[in-house]
Amino acid sequence: MGMTLPTVVDIVAQSNKKIGLSVGRVFSVNTIGTVVGVFLTTLVLIPLLGIKGTFEFGISLNLLIAFVLLQNYDPIGFAYKTSISVTFIVLFLIYIMFSPVWNLNIMNSGVFRSFSAPPPDSFSEFENLYISKKVLYYKEGINANVAVIQADSMGQKTLIINGKADATNKVDMATQVMLGQVPMMLHENPKNVFVIGFGSGSTLGSVLLHPVERVTCVEISTEVIEASEFFRDVNNNCLDDPRLTVVHEDALTYLNLSQDKYDVIISEPSNPWIAGIGNLFSKEYFELCYNKLQKNGMMVQWFHLYEASDDVVQLVLNTFSSVFPYCQIWSGETNDLILVGSERRITLNDEDFKNKFRNEKIEQNLKLIGIGNPFTFLSAQLLSAKGTFLLARERPINSEKIPILEFIAPKSLYLNVQSNFIFAKDEKRDTLNKGLLVKEFVIENIPTKDDVFNAVLYHRNVTRNYAFCYGLTKYLESESLNNYSSDLLSATTYKDLKIGDIRTIMMENLFNKYPDSTYVQQLYLNEQLSETTTASSFLKIFSMKEIAKKFIRASSGNLDALPYVYLQIAEGLLYNSEVISSLIVCRELEKWLRRNPQIVKNFPMERYYYTYASVLYNINYIDQYKMYYSKLLNEYPNSENSILLKRSAKWDEKK
């Protein structure tokens, strides 16, 4: 194909004395052809013939041009011209007759997401990975190639866009449903809803179960809408609802031109490592959405933890929080996040919330993903507005002028890394912070045994939050609400968390065999402290005071290790909401440091100042708190704990 232009130039140059003019005309025609070719290919040929057919049309067109040029090329004889022409025509006809149809399973395999995995030994082995899958729908469009693939063994249908799975009727249903249900359950009276991205239609189906007046969905690919016919079993036939308007347009263009204001905006684009998606995670985009919300409106933004480093997740969180004053984080399916942003603090109207749950269609929609009661639903919240604010940072920010995300997101994809720091901050295990909606809800609505058991099942099977599951099963056990099923779940989560594994059992055996060994006591008691902290939740705090006393007693003979034990115990007691006990240990540690100033140089004073300041803050000893807060900021101004305390103070001012 690359020979066409220089061949034409050579022919024209030989047959025309005005070489400059002739060559200029050739390049002008070539430029016009290039522009026309782009329009014809994208708007006519690909929709009409498909990608393979378009390639074949291009090849045949080039062969035709070659034939015409060859006949007008004098240096080559007639016989030679004829033999070359006939040979290529025959070869092309053989190709058309016998060329295989593209394997659509292979074409939609998304092999680009497997670069970090070891390759198969052969192409046959690679083909066998997809041999059991059935292509229900495939269409090549202007904006995307869209397919619906069914795995015969499971009956799972997957919507695939440009080789990347974007929705299913099984695996990620929790995310799709919660994206719609979270804002609709939290907003008191949503009437006008805007959804970015159609997907399988499951999110729209969840939204339309509520008494909304109007729902607008912007989807750039018409093929995605067509493919949604295969997901009617999970999207509640949303396309048949007259309240839904689907617009085939780019989301940014539509929002910029729209004059409407919305009660809820739900944004569920694809992953930011896909070309063109990064703008839908920029500050300008979030500001645009913020300006399109009613005063009491809220925006919901999907994001992922898989194929994303901590830096990527932190960047998106920073950017989203920089626009919305009040943000929450909820969990969807494992490794899926749901960011909720609003101008005002989101509060829960108990009666209104419970009334929505009594709606049979809404109840069935939530049961589809395993949520059987209000307690389980609210327990899907990971971080409150304060918790999210403490986790966010002022820099860096992703913007259209400085699109950091477009550069670091693909790196995370190819390295196949996963972010975990959000789940480490899960406030359901933080018994000090009372900001979660579920913590407010249980004050007046004590969960029943069945409520808690349902929450355990949901978080074990859907969110994979094993630590929270373990805490709930220990709560059931402590309240004598356990039965065979809950005890079995408790043992399973025990295994998931690797509590009670062979190492712990060996520690217990050593402790029983050598009870006088200080070292063995410390190891065993350390395991006990970890298990007790994991068992505590906002429903019940399991005291670790007795274990802490034993730990300190066992370490009293080791003067070098004792201050470190004091610090560890103080941190553990604080995390476990035993603040007064933590204060006592902090004061003992303070005395020790005064008596032994020589160890201060190598002691982790930054952790000590932070722990002591946090304890004093939580018992409202403000003057003493300010003293340790100042020490931390002065000596360690850029440490993570210093930033946490500064942001906590800033939140208090804001509140």
QUIFENPE-V232971 format. One record per backbone hydrogen bond with DSSP energy under -0.5 kcal/mol. CO is the residue of the C=O (numbers start at 0). NH is the residue of the N-H. E is the energy in kcal/mol with one decimal. If there is no record, write none. Layout:
# QUIFENPE-V232971
co->CO nh->NH e->E
co->CO nh->NH e->E
This chain:
# QUIFENPE-V232971
co->0 nh->3 e->-1.2
co->1 nh->5 e->-0.6
co->2 nh->6 e->-2.0
co->3 nh->7 e->-2.3
co->4 nh->8 e->-2.3
co->5 nh->9 e->-2.2
co->6 nh->10 e->-2.3
co->7 nh->11 e->-2.6
co->8 nh->12 e->-2.5
co->9 nh->13 e->-1.6
co->10 nh->14 e->-1.6
co->11 nh->15 e->-1.0
co->16 nh->18 e->-1.9
co->17 nh->21 e->-2.4
co->18 nh->22 e->-3.0
co->19 nh->23 e->-2.2
co->20 nh->24 e->-2.1
co->21 nh->25 e->-2.1
co->22 nh->26 e->-2.5
co->23 nh->27 e->-2.0
co->24 nh->28 e->-2.7
co->25 nh->29 e->-2.4
co->26 nh->30 e->-2.4
co->27 nh->31 e->-2.5
co->28 nh->32 e->-2.8
co->29 nh->33 e->-2.2
co->30 nh->34 e->-2.1
co->31 nh->35 e->-2.9
co->32 nh->36 e->-2.7
co->33 nh->37 e->-1.8
co->34 nh->38 e->-1.9
co->35 nh->39 e->-2.9
co->36 nh->40 e->-2.7
co->37 nh->41 e->-2.4
co->38 nh->42 e->-2.5
co->39 nh->43 e->-1.8
co->39 nh->44 e->-3.2
co->40 nh->45 e->-2.8
co->43 nh->47 e->-1.9
co->44 nh->48 e->-4.3
co->44 nh->49 e->-0.8
co->45 nh->49 e->-1.7
co->48 nh->52 e->-0.8
co->49 nh->53 e->-2.1
co->50 nh->54 e->-2.4
co->51 nh->55 e->-2.3
co->52 nh->56 e->-2.4
co->53 nh->57 e->-2.5
co->54 nh->58 e->-2.3
co->55 nh->59 e->-2.5
co->56 nh->60 e->-2.4
co->57 nh->61 e->-2.1
co->58 nh->62 e->-2.3
co->59 nh->63 e->-2.2
co->60 nh->64 e->-2.3
co->61 nh->65 e->-2.5
co->62 nh->66 e->-2.4
co->63 nh->67 e->-2.3
co->64 nh->68 e->-2.8
co->65 nh->69 e->-2.7
co->66 nh->70 e->-1.9
co->67 nh->71 e->-1.0
co->68 nh->71 e->-0.5
co->69 nh->72 e->-1.2
co->71 nh->73 e->-0.9
co->72 nh->75 e->-1.2
co->76 nh->80 e->-2.4
co->77 nh->81 e->-2.6
co->78 nh->82 e->-2.5
co->79 nh->83 e->-2.3
co->80 nh->84 e->-2.4
co->81 nh->85 e->-2.8
co->82 nh->86 e->-2.3
co->83 nh->87 e->-2.2
co->84 nh->88 e->-2.2
co->85 nh->89 e->-2.5
co->86 nh->90 e->-2.4
co->87 nh->91 e->-2.2
co->88 nh->92 e->-2.3
co->89 nh->93 e->-2.4
co->90 nh->94 e->-2.2
co->91 nh->95 e->-2.5
co->92 nh->96 e->-2.1
co->93 nh->97 e->-2.3
co->94 nh->98 e->-2.3
co->101 nh->103 e->-0.9
co->102 nh->106 e->-2.4
co->103 nh->107 e->-1.5
co->105 nh->108 e->-1.6
co->109 nh->112 e->-2.2
co->110 nh->113 e->-2.0
co->111 nh->114 e->-0.5
co->113 nh->116 e->-1.4
co->121 nh->125 e->-1.7
co->122 nh->126 e->-2.6
co->123 nh->127 e->-2.1
co->124 nh->128 e->-0.8
co->125 nh->128 e->-0.8
co->126 nh->129 e->-1.6
co->129 nh->132 e->-1.4
co->131 nh->151 e->-1.1
co->133 nh->135 e->-0.8
co->133 nh->149 e->-3.1
co->136 nh->147 e->-2.3
co->138 nh->140 e->-0.7
co->138 nh->145 e->-2.7
co->143 nh->140 e->-2.2
co->143 nh->145 e->-0.6
co->144 nh->161 e->-3.0
co->145 nh->138 e->-2.4
co->146 nh->159 e->-3.3
co->147 nh->135 e->-2.7
co->147 nh->136 e->-1.4
co->148 nh->157 e->-2.8
co->149 nh->133 e->-3.0
co->149 nh->151 e->-0.8
co->150 nh->153 e->-0.9
co->150 nh->154 e->-2.8
co->150 nh->155 e->-0.7
co->155 nh->150 e->-2.4
co->156 nh->168 e->-1.4
co->157 nh->148 e->-2.3
co->157 nh->159 e->-0.6
co->158 nh->165 e->-3.1
co->158 nh->166 e->-1.1
co->159 nh->146 e->-2.7
co->159 nh->161 e->-0.5
co->160 nh->163 e->-1.6
co->163 nh->160 e->-2.6
co->166 nh->158 e->-3.4
co->169 nh->172 e->-1.5
co->171 nh->175 e->-1.9
co->172 nh->176 e->-2.9
co->173 nh->177 e->-2.5
co->174 nh->178 e->-2.2
co->175 nh->179 e->-0.9
co->176 nh->179 e->-0.6
co->176 nh->180 e->-2.8
co->177 nh->181 e->-2.6
co->179 nh->183 e->-1.1
co->180 nh->184 e->-2.6
co->181 nh->185 e->-1.9
co->182 nh->186 e->-2.6
co->190 nh->192 e->-0.5
co->190 nh->212 e->-1.7
co->190 nh->213 e->-2.4
co->191 nh->262 e->-2.7
co->191 nh->263 e->-1.4
co->192 nh->215 e->-2.7
co->193 nh->265 e->-3.0
co->194 nh->196 e->-0.7
co->194 nh->217 e->-2.2
co->195 nh->267 e->-2.1
co->197 nh->200 e->-1.8
co->200 nh->204 e->-2.5
co->201 nh->205 e->-1.9
co->202 nh->206 e->-2.2
co->203 nh->207 e->-2.5
co->205 nh->208 e->-0.9
co->206 nh->209 e->-1.7
co->209 nh->211 e->-2.5
co->213 nh->192 e->-2.5
co->214 nh->244 e->-2.6
co->215 nh->194 e->-3.1
co->216 nh->218 e->-0.6
co->216 nh->246 e->-3.2
co->217 nh->196 e->-2.4
co->219 nh->221 e->-0.6
co->220 nh->223 e->-0.6
co->220 nh->224 e->-0.9
co->221 nh->225 e->-1.9
co->222 nh->226 e->-2.4
co->223 nh->227 e->-1.1
co->225 nh->228 e->-1.5
co->226 nh->229 e->-1.9
co->227 nh->230 e->-2.0
co->228 nh->231 e->-0.9
co->230 nh->233 e->-1.8
co->230 nh->234 e->-1.8
co->231 nh->236 e->-0.6
co->234 nh->237 e->-1.1
co->236 nh->239 e->-1.9
co->237 nh->240 e->-1.6
co->239 nh->241 e->-0.5
co->240 nh->243 e->-1.7
co->242 nh->214 e->-2.5
co->244 nh->216 e->-3.0
co->244 nh->246 e->-0.5
co->246 nh->218 e->-2.5
co->246 nh->248 e->-1.4
co->249 nh->253 e->-2.5
co->250 nh->254 e->-2.6
co->251 nh->255 e->-2.2
co->252 nh->256 e->-1.6
co->253 nh->257 e->-2.1
co->261 nh->293 e->-2.8
co->262 nh->297 e->-2.0
co->263 nh->193 e->-2.6
co->264 nh->266 e->-0.5
co->264 nh->299 e->-3.2
co->265 nh->195 e->-3.2
co->265 nh->267 e->-0.6
co->266 nh->301 e->-2.3
co->270 nh->273 e->-1.7
co->273 nh->276 e->-2.1
co->273 nh->277 e->-0.5
co->276 nh->279 e->-2.1
co->277 nh->280 e->-1.7
co->278 nh->281 e->-1.2
co->281 nh->285 e->-2.2
co->282 nh->286 e->-2.5
co->283 nh->287 e->-2.1
co->284 nh->288 e->-2.3
co->285 nh->289 e->-2.6
co->286 nh->290 e->-2.3
co->287 nh->291 e->-0.8
co->288 nh->291 e->-0.8
co->289 nh->292 e->-1.3
co->291 nh->261 e->-3.1
co->293 nh->296 e->-2.1
co->296 nh->342 e->-0.7
co->297 nh->264 e->-1.9
co->298 nh->340 e->-2.9
co->299 nh->266 e->-3.2
co->300 nh->338 e->-3.1
co->302 nh->336 e->-3.4
co->304 nh->307 e->-0.9
co->304 nh->418 e->-2.1
co->308 nh->312 e->-2.0
co->309 nh->313 e->-2.8
co->310 nh->314 e->-2.1
co->311 nh->315 e->-2.0
co->312 nh->316 e->-2.5
co->313 nh->317 e->-2.8
co->314 nh->318 e->-2.3
co->315 nh->319 e->-2.6
co->316 nh->320 e->-2.5
co->317 nh->321 e->-1.6
co->318 nh->322 e->-0.6
co->319 nh->322 e->-1.1
co->319 nh->323 e->-2.0
co->322 nh->324 e->-0.6
co->324 nh->326 e->-0.5
co->325 nh->341 e->-2.1
co->327 nh->339 e->-2.6
co->328 nh->381 e->-2.7
co->328 nh->382 e->-2.0
co->329 nh->337 e->-2.7
co->332 nh->331 e->-0.6
co->332 nh->335 e->-2.2
co->334 nh->304 e->-3.0
co->334 nh->305 e->-0.8
co->335 nh->331 e->-2.1
co->336 nh->302 e->-2.0
co->337 nh->329 e->-2.8
co->338 nh->300 e->-2.8
co->339 nh->327 e->-2.6
co->340 nh->298 e->-2.8
co->341 nh->325 e->-2.1
co->344 nh->346 e->-0.6
co->346 nh->348 e->-0.6
co->347 nh->349 e->-0.9
co->348 nh->352 e->-2.9
co->349 nh->353 e->-2.7
co->350 nh->354 e->-2.4
co->351 nh->355 e->-1.9
co->352 nh->356 e->-1.6
co->353 nh->357 e->-1.2
co->354 nh->358 e->-0.5
co->355 nh->358 e->-1.2
co->358 nh->362 e->-2.9
co->359 nh->363 e->-2.3
co->360 nh->364 e->-2.1
co->361 nh->365 e->-2.1
co->362 nh->366 e->-2.0
co->363 nh->367 e->-1.4
co->365 nh->368 e->-1.0
co->365 nh->370 e->-2.4
co->366 nh->369 e->-1.0
co->369 nh->371 e->-0.7
co->372 nh->376 e->-1.9
co->373 nh->377 e->-2.6
co->374 nh->378 e->-1.7
co->376 nh->379 e->-1.5
co->377 nh->380 e->-1.7
co->379 nh->330 e->-2.7
co->381 nh->426 e->-2.8
co->382 nh->328 e->-1.8
co->383 nh->387 e->-2.6
co->384 nh->388 e->-2.0
co->385 nh->389 e->-2.5
co->386 nh->390 e->-1.4
co->387 nh->391 e->-2.1
co->396 nh->398 e->-0.6
co->397 nh->282 e->-2.2
co->401 nh->398 e->-1.7
co->401 nh->403 e->-2.2
co->402 nh->405 e->-0.8
co->402 nh->406 e->-0.5
co->403 nh->406 e->-1.6
co->403 nh->407 e->-1.9
co->404 nh->408 e->-2.3
co->406 nh->410 e->-0.5
co->407 nh->411 e->-1.5
co->408 nh->412 e->-1.8
co->409 nh->413 e->-2.3
co->410 nh->414 e->-1.8
co->411 nh->415 e->-1.0
co->411 nh->416 e->-1.5
co->412 nh->415 e->-0.5
co->416 nh->306 e->-0.5
co->416 nh->307 e->-1.2
co->419 nh->423 e->-1.3
co->420 nh->424 e->-0.6
co->421 nh->424 e->-1.3
co->422 nh->425 e->-1.4
co->425 nh->428 e->-1.2
co->427 nh->537 e->-1.0
co->428 nh->430 e->-1.1
co->435 nh->439 e->-1.3
co->436 nh->440 e->-2.4
co->437 nh->441 e->-2.1
co->439 nh->442 e->-0.7
co->439 nh->443 e->-0.6
co->440 nh->443 e->-0.8
co->440 nh->444 e->-1.4
co->447 nh->451 e->-2.3
co->448 nh->452 e->-2.6
co->449 nh->453 e->-2.3
co->450 nh->454 e->-1.9
co->451 nh->455 e->-2.3
co->452 nh->456 e->-2.2
co->453 nh->457 e->-2.5
co->454 nh->458 e->-2.6
co->455 nh->459 e->-1.9
co->456 nh->460 e->-2.4
co->457 nh->461 e->-2.7
co->457 nh->462 e->-1.0
co->458 nh->463 e->-0.9
co->458 nh->464 e->-1.9
co->461 nh->333 e->-1.3
co->463 nh->465 e->-1.6
co->464 nh->468 e->-1.9
co->465 nh->469 e->-2.5
co->466 nh->470 e->-2.0
co->467 nh->471 e->-2.2
co->468 nh->472 e->-2.4
co->469 nh->473 e->-2.2
co->470 nh->474 e->-1.7
co->471 nh->475 e->-2.2
co->472 nh->476 e->-2.1
co->473 nh->477 e->-2.4
co->474 nh->478 e->-1.8
co->475 nh->480 e->-3.2
co->475 nh->481 e->-0.8
co->476 nh->479 e->-1.2
co->482 nh->486 e->-2.7
co->483 nh->487 e->-2.3
co->484 nh->488 e->-2.2
co->485 nh->489 e->-2.5
co->486 nh->490 e->-2.3
co->487 nh->491 e->-2.0
co->488 nh->492 e->-2.9
co->489 nh->493 e->-2.1
co->490 nh->494 e->-1.7
co->491 nh->495 e->-2.5
co->492 nh->496 e->-2.4
co->493 nh->498 e->-2.2
co->494 nh->497 e->-1.1
co->497 nh->500 e->-0.8
co->500 nh->504 e->-2.3
co->501 nh->505 e->-2.3
co->502 nh->506 e->-2.1
co->503 nh->507 e->-2.4
co->504 nh->508 e->-2.3
co->505 nh->509 e->-2.6
co->506 nh->510 e->-2.5
co->507 nh->511 e->-2.3
co->508 nh->512 e->-2.0
co->509 nh->513 e->-3.2
co->513 nh->516 e->-1.6
co->515 nh->517 e->-0.6
co->516 nh->520 e->-2.3
co->517 nh->521 e->-2.3
co->518 nh->522 e->-2.1
co->519 nh->523 e->-2.6
co->520 nh->524 e->-2.9
co->521 nh->525 e->-2.0
co->522 nh->526 e->-1.5
co->523 nh->527 e->-1.8
co->524 nh->528 e->-2.4
co->525 nh->529 e->-2.0
co->526 nh->530 e->-2.2
co->527 nh->531 e->-2.3
co->528 nh->532 e->-2.4
co->529 nh->533 e->-2.0
co->530 nh->534 e->-1.8
co->531 nh->535 e->-1.2
co->539 nh->536 e->-2.5
co->539 nh->541 e->-0.6
co->540 nh->542 e->-0.7
co->543 nh->547 e->-2.5
co->544 nh->548 e->-2.4
co->545 nh->549 e->-2.1
co->546 nh->550 e->-2.4
co->547 nh->551 e->-2.5
co->548 nh->552 e->-2.6
co->549 nh->553 e->-2.7
co->550 nh->554 e->-1.3
co->551 nh->555 e->-0.7
co->552 nh->555 e->-0.8
co->554 nh->557 e->-1.6
co->556 nh->558 e->-0.9
co->557 nh->561 e->-1.9
co->558 nh->562 e->-0.6
co->560 nh->563 e->-0.6
co->560 nh->564 e->-1.9
co->561 nh->565 e->-2.6
co->562 nh->566 e->-2.1
co->563 nh->567 e->-2.4
co->564 nh->568 e->-2.8
co->565 nh->569 e->-2.6
co->566 nh->570 e->-2.4
co->567 nh->571 e->-2.3
co->568 nh->572 e->-2.8
co->569 nh->573 e->-2.1
co->570 nh->574 e->-2.5
co->571 nh->575 e->-1.7
co->572 nh->577 e->-2.6
co->573 nh->576 e->-1.8
co->574 nh->430 e->-0.7
co->576 nh->578 e->-1.4
co->577 nh->581 e->-2.0
co->578 nh->582 e->-2.5
co->579 nh->583 e->-2.1
co->580 nh->584 e->-1.9
co->581 nh->585 e->-2.5
co->582 nh->586 e->-2.2
co->583 nh->587 e->-1.9
co->584 nh->588 e->-2.5
co->585 nh->589 e->-2.4
co->586 nh->590 e->-2.2
co->587 nh->591 e->-2.2
co->588 nh->592 e->-2.5
co->589 nh->593 e->-1.8
co->590 nh->594 e->-2.1
co->591 nh->595 e->-1.6
co->593 nh->596 e->-0.5
co->595 nh->598 e->-1.7
co->596 nh->599 e->-1.1
co->598 nh->601 e->-0.7
co->598 nh->602 e->-0.9
co->599 nh->602 e->-0.5
co->602 nh->604 e->-2.5
co->603 nh->607 e->-1.7
co->604 nh->608 e->-3.3
co->605 nh->609 e->-2.1
co->606 nh->610 e->-2.6
co->607 nh->611 e->-2.6
co->608 nh->612 e->-2.7
co->609 nh->613 e->-2.5
co->610 nh->614 e->-2.3
co->611 nh->615 e->-2.5
co->612 nh->616 e->-2.3
co->613 nh->617 e->-2.0
co->614 nh->618 e->-1.2
co->615 nh->620 e->-2.7
co->616 nh->619 e->-1.0
co->619 nh->621 e->-1.4
co->620 nh->624 e->-2.4
co->621 nh->625 e->-2.6
co->622 nh->626 e->-1.3
co->623 nh->627 e->-1.9
co->624 nh->628 e->-2.8
co->625 nh->629 e->-2.3
co->626 nh->630 e->-1.9
co->627 nh->631 e->-2.2
co->628 nh->632 e->-2.3
co->629 nh->633 e->-2.6
co->630 nh->634 e->-2.3
co->631 nh->635 e->-2.5
co->635 nh->638 e->-1.3
co->638 nh->642 e->-2.1
co->639 nh->643 e->-2.1
co->640 nh->644 e->-2.2
co->641 nh->645 e->-2.4
co->642 nh->646 e->-2.6
co->643 nh->647 e->-2.1
co->644 nh->648 e->-2.3
co->645 nh->649 e->-2.1
co->646 nh->650 e->-2.3
co->647 nh->651 e->-2.0
co->648 nh->652 e->-1.9
co->649 nh->653 e->-2.2
co->650 nh->654 e->-2.8
